[in-house]
């Protein structure tokens, strides 16, 4: 089949139905969301059911959806535009191309993916082991002779990366420093309505803060999950916020176990909904 006919066939393929939680069922769903939406530079090894090893990366050079380095190392880019209503199917289509691509090539996209496998169908149940990087040196790490275009793209990307750290005391919480403030962004796995009720109870009891000088500013909505965000004093490090985050997680579990909302909590809930921002 000619490349033109392949392109036409892809463009005419029906779009997958909208999936509000495309990464549900994958080990580390919350980290998949974090790496797609809020973490600038991170990687995680992926194991496919057929034994192939691929590196998941937040961003690849020139925003490529996928690439295979000259040494054969394979990469899947996560922060790419959605082509359909199912990000998992979109990424799986690229992943299938990455597996068969020749060394030294980039993998692009063309039109809507045809119906087919999702990430949940291709990957093993191995936990997502995230490594956060200070820059994008992993693009060329271990390469004998990095391509000039690749090295140049890496230098440009490194100049704009936001310092980010993954907390170790809780799951899928990421500290970052932007200009004169530090922030914590924490992807939570709970059903949105139930989580909003719990956050409202915490707000009514004064339990949303992470401590003196911190401020709960609202939540992102991303791929069916909520991502609460806090402003932190500029001098706050990731280590400083480990214990407060762990204590906050305990308060959340207690609030999730409660039922019903007081009038004060109902007012707080309305305010929480008003401070949501939907990503993508």
GIQUIVEN-V450619 format. One record per helix or strand. SS is the DSSP state (a for helix, b for strand). FROM is the first residue (numbers start at 1). TO is the last residue. If there is no record, write none. Layout:
# GIQUIVEN-V450619
ss & from & to
SS & FROM & TO
SS & FROM & TO
This chain:
# GIQUIVEN-V450619
ss & from & to
a & 3 & 12
a & 29 & 37
b & 42 & 48
b & 53 & 57
a & 61 & 63
b & 66 & 68
b & 74 & 77
a & 87 & 100
b & 105 & 107
a & 119 & 122
b & 123 & 123
b & 130 & 132
a & 137 & 139
a & 148 & 158
b & 164 & 166
b & 173 & 178
b & 181 & 187
a & 192 & 204
b & 215 & 222
b & 225 & 232
a & 238 & 257
a & 263 & 274
b & 276 & 278
